[in-house]
Every structure is written in structure tokens, then in C-alpha cells.
């Protein structure tokens, strides 16, 4: 998660970037344990920003 945050451009909309990443992850047929946890963290970030939740549960 830290590496992902550091990768973002300085003025990035972090919640939007998180939503984009979740959408990208949801295109994969399956996720490993670490990726599932990362997705959960990204969804928490989206939820905290008040963006609508979407994608796999």
C-alpha cells in the first residue's frame, strides 16, 4: 500500500486512483491473499472519501 501511495503523482486524487486500481484488479479472474487485502484497504480509502463502492465484494 505504501509503494502504491508513493507511486501516485503529487497532486493525484487518491480516492479516484484507488477506485481505478480496484476496477483494474476486478478485471482479473482471481486475486491472491495479499491482493485481496490490498483491495480491501483501497475500498476503505474509497469509502472514507465518500465515493460509491463498486466491484466484487
ZADO-1210 file (C-alpha; in nm, 4 decimals, padded with zeros to 6 digits):
<atoms>
<atom x="00.0000" y="00.0000" z="00.0000" code="UNK" pos="1"/>
<atom x="00.2815" y="00.2412" z="00.0836" code="UNK" pos="2"/>
<atom x="00.4523" y="00.1746" z="-00.2502" code="UNK" pos="3"/>
<atom x="00.1227" y="00.2354" z="-00.4305" code="UNK" pos="4"/>
<atom x="00.0718" y="00.5659" z="-00.2487" code="UNK" pos="5"/>
<atom x="00.4278" y="00.6786" z="-00.3217" code="UNK" pos="6"/>
<atom x="00.3817" y="00.5917" z="-00.6895" code="UNK" pos="7"/>
<atom x="00.0937" y="00.8394" z="-00.7256" code="UNK" pos="8"/>
<atom x="00.1659" y="01.1819" z="-00.8723" code="UNK" pos="9"/>
<atom x="00.1934" y="01.4627" z="-00.6180" code="UNK" pos="10"/>
<atom x="-00.1495" y="01.6179" z="-00.6813" code="UNK" pos="11"/>
<atom x="-00.3353" y="01.2939" z="-00.7515" code="UNK" pos="12"/>
<atom x="-00.6891" y="01.2365" z="-00.6300" code="UNK" pos="13"/>
<atom x="-00.6032" y="00.9416" z="-00.4053" code="UNK" pos="14"/>
<atom x="-00.9614" y="00.8148" z="-00.3735" code="UNK" pos="15"/>
<atom x="-01.0101" y="00.8249" z="-00.7519" code="UNK" pos="16"/>
<atom x="-00.6784" y="00.6471" z="-00.8030" code="UNK" pos="17"/>
<atom x="-00.7888" y="00.3837" z="-00.5505" code="UNK" pos="18"/>
<atom x="-01.1183" y="00.3379" z="-00.7368" code="UNK" pos="19"/>
<atom x="-00.9294" y="00.2998" z="-01.0638" code="UNK" pos="20"/>
<atom x="-00.6992" y="00.0408" z="-00.9056" code="UNK" pos="21"/>
<atom x="-00.9937" y="-00.1596" z="-00.7687" code="UNK" pos="22"/>
<atom x="-01.1522" y="-00.1549" z="-01.1143" code="UNK" pos="23"/>
<atom x="-00.8249" y="-00.2806" z="-01.2635" code="UNK" pos="24"/>
<atom x="-00.7996" y="-00.5561" z="-01.0008" code="UNK" pos="25"/>
<atom x="-01.1596" y="-00.6597" z="-01.0644" code="UNK" pos="26"/>
<atom x="-01.0725" y="-00.7425" z="-01.4255" code="UNK" pos="27"/>
<atom x="-00.8526" y="-01.0300" z="-01.3057" code="UNK" pos="28"/>
<atom x="-01.0151" y="-01.3744" z="-01.2761" code="UNK" pos="29"/>
<atom x="-00.8819" y="-01.4205" z="-00.9210" code="UNK" pos="30"/>
<atom x="-00.6658" y="-01.2470" z="-00.6626" code="UNK" pos="31"/>
<atom x="-00.4092" y="-01.3831" z="-00.4169" code="UNK" pos="32"/>
<atom x="-00.4346" y="-01.3246" z="-00.0411" code="UNK" pos="33"/>
<atom x="-00.2145" y="-01.0145" z="-00.0460" code="UNK" pos="34"/>
<atom x="-00.4017" y="-00.8644" z="-00.3391" code="UNK" pos="35"/>
<atom x="-00.7342" y="-00.9304" z="-00.1673" code="UNK" pos="36"/>
<atom x="-00.6113" y="-00.7442" z="00.1412" code="UNK" pos="37"/>
<atom x="-00.4820" y="-00.4559" z="-00.0722" code="UNK" pos="38"/>
<atom x="-00.8207" y="-00.4362" z="-00.2441" code="UNK" pos="39"/>
<atom x="-00.9919" y="-00.4214" z="00.0965" code="UNK" pos="40"/>
<atom x="-00.7643" y="-00.1345" z="00.2012" code="UNK" pos="41"/>
<atom x="-00.8334" y="00.0508" z="-00.1222" code="UNK" pos="42"/>
<atom x="-01.2082" y="00.0075" z="-00.0682" code="UNK" pos="43"/>
<atom x="-01.1729" y="00.1541" z="00.2817" code="UNK" pos="44"/>
<atom x="-00.9939" y="00.4518" z="00.1316" code="UNK" pos="45"/>
<atom x="-01.2721" y="00.4953" z="-00.1255" code="UNK" pos="46"/>
<atom x="-01.5393" y="00.4637" z="00.1436" code="UNK" pos="47"/>
<atom x="-01.3625" y="00.7214" z="00.3612" code="UNK" pos="48"/>
<atom x="-01.3680" y="00.9654" z="00.0707" code="UNK" pos="49"/>
<atom x="-01.7402" y="00.9141" z="00.0179" code="UNK" pos="50"/>
<atom x="-01.7081" y="00.7621" z="-00.3291" code="UNK" pos="51"/>
<atom x="-01.9565" y="00.4913" z="-00.4255" code="UNK" pos="52"/>
<atom x="-01.8432" y="00.1331" z="-00.3664" code="UNK" pos="53"/>
<atom x="-01.8442" y="-00.0985" z="-00.6642" code="UNK" pos="54"/>
<atom x="-01.6871" y="-00.4140" z="-00.7957" code="UNK" pos="55"/>
<atom x="-01.6559" y="-00.7531" z="-00.6356" code="UNK" pos="56"/>
<atom x="-01.7495" y="-00.7936" z="-00.2724" code="UNK" pos="57"/>
</atoms>
